[in-house]
Amino acid sequence: MPVMRAWLHFPARGDPRLAVAGILACYVLLGVTVLGFNRSPAQILVTVGAAALLDMALHRVLRGGPTLFPLSAVITGLSLSIIVNYAHGLAFALVPVFLAIGSKYVFTFRGRHLYNPALFGVAASLLLADGMVSDSPAYQWGGTYAAVAFVVTLGLFLFVLRVRRGVLIVSFLLFYFAALAVRAWVMRWHMPYETWFMGALTSPAFYLFTFFMITDPQTSPESRRGQVLMAFCIVAIDFLLHLKFVLSTHFYAAFACASLRLAWLHGRALLEGWGATLARLRYAAPRWTLVAALSFAGLATHRGITADEGDAEVAFRFAEIAPEASGIRARPGAVLEAVDPRIRHIAKWILSVGDAVAGPRGCE
């Protein structure tokens, strides 16, 4: 009891966050030892440690009170370690961490954050990091291992863990795979059906999104009706985004849903009068100022580190050579017509893979 009183949000027995952290830690451990994640142990330690320390520091400075027990930040750090992909080194590991944890103290309504931190960190990194950060490729889970992890986690969340978000998970999966079936039918001449569904089931991004982002109790509705509406909203926006984009659309869709909710709540609060609004702005101003100052300091530090990595002068240039001088002319080929008619509807997909030769192990 004295220990629990000394910490804010100290996990009690039965706290589902303990199980969630354990699941993520197991997958991170398997990833760096067996599955071949493109993350080093040092990068994972920096990500998780930075998330925990930053959450504790911001809570102490901005909210005060008992010291924050950073279990939620550890979950965020583990999620980012699985789902975010970036160049080797430690500098880029801090970008999604800062965005994720900082969002908890900036985008709030009456003291509660409205974005899942990991979701905000991933979506904001994809939008703002100029292509230096991406979500992890599906192949890092080895296909079948990811499908098994997906099924096992689905069973845990529905029948074992007391997260009370089973309706949200089931409704999201039903809506999503229904929309996926529509897209697979529209694109049936270009890609096999099974590729669409296995691509989703074996994607670490989709796995983390389904079980550890939209199910966050702090940022998802408690009522069954609200959970169904949230799932439908995410899938509907995701479907529309696929008209223009291909990658990471579910992150953008959930980000858009949370943004709409943030705007709705603050817009409705304006009806309470300008006095209440000004009071909230005075309360939020120190948080915004601190996070903005940290942002500019981090940007200045990053530019100082990369100042010597500017464009280099090269000693050659490309010049266009007319076909009359080179004797080379481009003309359409007949390779698609030469493909077996029975697989011609997926010929472009097959031919894009390239040529390869394989043999039994040990052959010379």
C-alpha positions as MATLAB code, in Angstrom:
seq = 'MPVMRAWLHFPARGDPRLAVAGILACYVLLGVTVLGFNRSPAQILVTVGAAALLDMALHRVLRGGPTLFPLSAVITGLSLSIIVNYAHGLAFALVPVFLAIGSKYVFTFRGRHLYNPALFGVAASLLLADGMVSDSPAYQWGGTYAAVAFVVTLGLFLFVLRVRRGVLIVSFLLFYFAALAVRAWVMRWHMPYETWFMGALTSPAFYLFTFFMITDPQTSPESRRGQVLMAFCIVAIDFLLHLKFVLSTHFYAAFACASLRLAWLHGRALLEGWGATLARLRYAAPRWTLVAALSFAGLATHRGITADEGDAEVAFRFAEIAPEASGIRARPGAVLEAVDPRIRHIAKWILSVGDAVAGPRGCE';
ca = [
       0.000    0.000    0.000;
       2.729    2.585    0.784;
       4.382    1.751   -2.552;
       1.096    2.151   -4.423;
       0.426    5.500   -2.758;
       3.876    6.707   -3.851;
       3.120    6.013   -7.527;
       0.313    7.237   -9.731;
      -1.333    4.506  -11.808;
       0.646    1.749  -10.072;
      -0.648   -1.512  -11.628;
      -2.948   -3.481   -9.387;
      -3.503   -7.219   -9.590;
      -5.557   -7.962  -12.680;
      -4.569   -4.774  -14.480;
      -4.851   -5.714  -18.192;
      -1.902   -3.455  -18.986;
       0.412   -6.006  -17.381;
      -0.775   -8.711  -19.777;
      -0.592   -6.324  -22.740;
       2.983   -5.361  -21.856;
       3.867   -9.041  -21.439;
       2.449   -9.949  -24.855;
       4.328   -7.140  -26.570;
       7.553   -7.953  -24.722;
       7.315  -11.596  -25.832;
       6.869  -10.611  -29.462;
       9.731   -8.122  -29.282;
      11.967  -10.804  -27.785;
      10.962  -13.313  -30.461;
      11.437  -10.644  -33.096;
      15.060   -9.882  -32.281;
      16.022  -13.520  -31.610;
      13.999  -15.622  -34.084;
      11.906  -13.604  -36.516;
      14.578  -11.184  -37.647;
      13.066   -7.795  -36.803;
      14.984   -4.907  -38.307;
      15.577   -3.436  -34.839;
      18.589   -3.884  -32.611;
      18.334   -4.472  -28.841;
      19.914   -1.053  -28.290;
      17.252    0.657  -30.396;
      14.490   -1.143  -28.481;
      15.977   -0.211  -25.115;
      16.323    3.421  -26.192;
      12.743    3.513  -27.478;
      11.180    1.981  -24.361;
      13.441    3.845  -21.928;
      12.932    7.203  -23.625;
       9.156    6.721  -23.634;
       9.098    5.923  -19.908;
      11.440    8.757  -18.888;
       9.710   11.361  -21.060;
       6.269   10.404  -19.744;
       7.454   10.621  -16.147;
       9.200   13.954  -16.756;
       6.270   15.613  -18.528;
       3.860   14.378  -15.880;
       6.030   15.730  -13.077;
       6.481   19.152  -14.718;
       2.972   19.654  -16.086;
       0.689   17.843  -13.663;
       2.641   17.274  -10.467;
       1.378   14.969   -7.746;
       2.676   11.419   -7.188;
       5.354   10.071   -9.490;
       3.844    8.467  -12.582;
       4.371    4.717  -12.922;
       5.192    4.555  -16.667;
       3.609    1.219  -17.569;
       1.501    2.803  -20.312;
       4.627    4.458  -21.717;
       6.412    1.095  -21.725;
       3.520   -0.348  -23.758;
       3.820    2.574  -26.161;
       7.582    2.039  -26.480;
       7.184   -1.693  -27.122;
       4.501   -1.002  -29.734;
       6.736    1.481  -31.518;
       9.620   -1.007  -31.413;
       7.506   -3.485  -33.370;
       5.641   -1.227  -35.746;
       8.080    1.543  -36.721;
      10.829    1.098  -39.289;
      13.719    3.536  -39.759;
      17.419    3.666  -40.556;
      19.967    2.107  -38.238;
      21.129    4.314  -35.409;
      19.446    5.808  -32.376;
      18.464    9.300  -33.514;
      15.372    8.327  -35.482;
      14.177    6.071  -32.644;
      13.410    9.176  -30.593;
      11.203   10.882  -33.206;
       8.079    8.685  -32.857;
       8.648    8.438  -29.094;
       8.575   12.207  -28.634;
       5.503   12.585  -30.852;
       3.690    9.753  -29.099;
       4.312   10.801  -25.499;
       4.010   14.512  -26.229;
       0.536   14.027  -27.695;
      -0.731   12.842  -24.292;
      -0.124   16.284  -22.835;
      -1.103   18.468  -25.799;
      -4.224   16.987  -27.405;
      -6.504   16.553  -24.425;
     -10.065   17.268  -23.393;
     -10.785   17.857  -19.724;
      -7.575   16.171  -18.656;
      -7.806   13.080  -20.889;
      -5.800   12.497  -24.032;
      -7.822   11.646  -27.119;
      -5.167   10.043  -29.332;
      -3.678    6.654  -28.583;
      -0.012    7.634  -28.071;
       1.455    4.938  -30.311;
      -1.084    5.704  -33.029;
      -0.270    9.413  -32.912;
       3.470    8.688  -32.922;
       3.230    6.470  -35.992;
       0.797    8.656  -37.957;
       2.654   11.883  -37.176;
       6.015   10.299  -38.038;
       4.700    9.086  -41.379;
       3.381   12.564  -42.138;
       6.208   14.709  -40.762;
       9.437   12.689  -40.930;
       9.915   13.238  -44.663;
       9.972    9.536  -45.476;
      12.651    8.736  -42.888;
      10.188    6.691  -40.811;
       7.801    4.016  -42.102;
       5.734    1.189  -40.696;
       7.391   -2.211  -40.506;
       7.103   -4.523  -43.531;
       4.977   -7.641  -43.245;
       7.830   -9.984  -44.110;
       9.626   -9.253  -40.819;
       7.178  -11.617  -39.084;
       7.785  -14.504  -41.435;
       4.216  -14.923  -42.701;
       2.863  -17.918  -40.808;
       4.260  -16.754  -37.465;
       2.346  -13.503  -37.804;
      -0.898  -15.321  -38.590;
      -0.457  -17.503  -35.496;
       0.301  -14.433  -33.360;
      -2.813  -12.737  -34.714;
      -5.088  -15.694  -33.885;
      -3.577  -16.244  -30.424;
      -3.876  -12.572  -29.487;
      -7.453  -12.463  -30.784;
      -8.336  -15.337  -28.456;
      -6.607  -13.689  -25.504;
      -8.374  -10.370  -25.993;
     -11.805  -11.942  -26.464;
     -11.783  -14.661  -23.832;
      -8.981  -14.114  -21.315;
      -8.029  -10.473  -20.838;
     -10.514   -8.105  -19.241;
     -10.125   -5.198  -21.628;
     -13.862   -4.971  -22.412;
     -13.201   -4.077  -26.038;
     -14.275   -7.336  -27.662;
     -17.137   -5.653  -29.513;
     -14.738   -3.112  -30.959;
     -12.287   -5.794  -32.127;
     -14.920   -8.072  -33.673;
     -16.851   -5.272  -35.364;
     -13.647   -3.742  -36.747;
     -12.487   -7.078  -38.167;
     -15.894   -7.747  -39.737;
     -16.122   -4.290  -41.299;
     -12.482   -4.299  -42.390;
     -12.505   -7.687  -44.076;
     -15.825   -6.894  -45.752;
     -14.256   -3.743  -47.198;
     -11.134   -5.735  -48.060;
     -13.259   -8.261  -49.961;
     -14.749   -5.410  -52.016;
     -11.301   -4.065  -52.856;
     -10.064   -7.578  -53.692;
     -12.996   -8.075  -56.056;
     -12.393   -4.738  -57.781;
      -8.695   -5.598  -58.214;
      -9.280   -9.288  -59.013;
      -7.586   -8.979  -62.426;
      -4.406   -7.630  -60.870;
      -3.879   -9.540  -57.612;
      -5.110  -12.890  -56.215;
      -7.744  -12.765  -53.466;
      -5.613  -14.577  -50.889;
      -2.855  -12.002  -51.238;
      -5.127   -9.287  -49.851;
      -6.201  -11.240  -46.778;
      -2.848  -12.809  -45.952;
      -1.214   -9.430  -46.432;
      -3.423   -8.018  -43.674;
      -3.108  -10.984  -41.310;
       0.685  -11.110  -41.593;
       1.253   -7.376  -41.215;
       2.714   -6.231  -37.880;
       1.116   -2.827  -38.482;
      -2.371   -4.325  -38.758;
      -1.744   -6.575  -35.746;
      -0.668   -3.734  -33.466;
      -3.408   -1.468  -34.791;
      -6.196   -3.980  -34.137;
      -5.253   -5.108  -30.645;
      -3.129   -2.406  -29.036;
      -4.170    0.922  -30.561;
      -7.894    1.112  -31.158;
      -8.571   -0.891  -27.981;
      -6.877    1.647  -25.701;
      -9.393    2.146  -22.838;
      -8.373    5.804  -22.501;
      -9.132    6.675  -26.124;
     -11.926    4.278  -27.143;
     -15.610    4.313  -26.144;
     -16.894    2.049  -23.397;
     -20.407    1.469  -24.785;
     -21.010   -1.260  -27.348;
     -22.758    1.155  -29.662;
     -19.836    3.555  -29.488;
     -17.361    0.776  -30.230;
     -19.313   -0.335  -33.314;
     -19.559    3.259  -34.552;
     -15.831    3.780  -34.010;
     -15.003    0.608  -35.956;
     -17.298    1.606  -38.810;
     -15.856    5.140  -38.935;
     -12.270    3.855  -39.160;
     -13.076    1.328  -41.883;
     -15.146    3.819  -43.892;
     -12.370    6.425  -43.889;
      -9.785    3.721  -44.622;
     -11.833    2.603  -47.636;
     -11.999    6.170  -48.953;
      -8.269    6.729  -48.397;
      -7.510    3.695  -50.542;
      -8.843    5.616  -53.517;
      -5.689    7.762  -53.334;
      -3.220    5.945  -51.050;
      -1.963    2.401  -50.622;
       0.174    2.228  -47.479;
      -0.627    2.920  -43.809;
      -4.210    3.967  -44.507;
      -5.607    2.429  -41.303;
      -3.304    4.648  -39.232;
      -4.454    7.725  -41.109;
      -8.097    6.623  -40.782;
      -7.913    6.193  -37.008;
      -5.975    9.453  -36.748;
      -8.732   11.209  -38.704;
     -11.445    9.691  -36.485;
      -9.660   10.843  -33.329;
      -9.167   14.305  -34.846;
     -12.872   14.557  -35.667;
     -13.713   13.529  -32.116;
     -11.272   16.111  -30.722;
     -12.805   18.860  -32.854;
     -16.350   17.785  -31.939;
     -15.715   17.770  -28.190;
     -13.990   21.133  -28.160;
     -16.541   22.611  -30.525;
     -19.402   21.434  -28.335;
     -17.599   22.800  -25.281;
     -17.670   26.256  -26.851;
     -21.394   26.272  -26.203;
     -20.609   26.361  -22.482;
     -19.348   29.915  -22.872;
     -16.090   31.700  -23.531;
     -15.224   31.751  -19.841;
     -14.863   27.968  -19.659;
     -12.974   27.944  -22.950;
     -10.492   30.568  -21.789;
      -9.981   28.644  -18.554;
      -9.092   25.528  -20.525;
      -6.735   27.507  -22.735;
      -4.941   28.933  -19.679;
      -4.603   25.406  -18.326;
      -3.249   24.062  -21.630;
      -0.877   26.944  -22.465;
       2.025   25.749  -20.223;
       1.855   22.254  -21.733;
       1.864   23.572  -25.285;
       4.723   25.937  -24.508;
       6.888   23.219  -22.970;
       6.284   20.696  -25.741;
       6.900   23.372  -28.399;
      10.164   24.371  -26.719;
      11.291   20.749  -26.619;
      10.326   20.357  -30.267;
      12.400   23.329  -31.418;
      15.328   22.211  -29.251;
      15.195   18.728  -30.706;
      14.936   20.081  -34.254;
      17.931   22.357  -33.704;
      19.949   19.468  -32.252;
      19.030   17.218  -35.167;
      20.036   19.854  -37.717;
      23.301   20.401  -35.894;
      24.101   16.692  -36.014;
      23.202   16.344  -39.688;
      24.696   19.669  -40.832;
      27.625   17.909  -42.479;
      25.385   15.517  -44.375;
      24.319   18.004  -47.061;
      24.250   17.495  -50.788;
      27.582   16.520  -52.281;
      28.927   17.694  -55.610;
      29.224   14.932  -58.183;
      31.599   14.840  -61.101;
      29.128   13.672  -63.730;
      25.731   14.546  -65.108;
      23.074   12.817  -67.172;
      22.345   13.985  -70.695;
      19.570   12.936  -73.024;
      20.749   11.111  -76.155;
      18.401   11.120  -79.103;
      17.441    7.734  -80.601;
      18.961    8.810  -83.909;
      22.363    9.055  -82.229;
      22.142    6.022  -79.940;
      20.287    3.695  -82.257;
      18.124    2.585  -79.308;
      14.374    2.915  -79.609;
      11.704    1.910  -77.107;
       8.642    0.109  -78.414;
       5.900   -1.950  -76.695;
       6.624   -5.638  -76.359;
       4.289   -8.610  -76.625;
       5.249  -10.350  -73.383;
       1.746  -10.086  -71.895;
       0.218  -11.704  -74.968;
       2.698  -14.589  -74.639;
       1.510  -15.439  -71.105;
      -0.784  -18.441  -70.643;
      -4.368  -17.108  -70.972;
      -5.366  -18.930  -67.793;
      -3.160  -16.668  -65.680;
      -3.195  -13.579  -67.864;
      -5.401  -11.711  -65.367;
      -2.519  -11.780  -62.850;
       0.329  -11.685  -65.369;
       1.573   -8.233  -64.337;
       1.754   -9.324  -60.710;
       3.666  -12.520  -61.568;
       6.068  -10.882  -64.004;
       6.916   -8.133  -61.527;
       8.467  -10.686  -59.155;
      11.425  -11.392  -61.440;
      13.427  -14.483  -62.291;
      14.937  -16.898  -59.768;
      16.477  -20.334  -59.501;
      16.338  -22.550  -56.392;
      17.801  -25.933  -55.588;
      18.118  -28.340  -52.641;
      20.366  -27.301  -49.809;
      23.915  -28.526  -50.203;
      23.862  -28.648  -54.027;
      26.983  -27.334  -55.717;
];
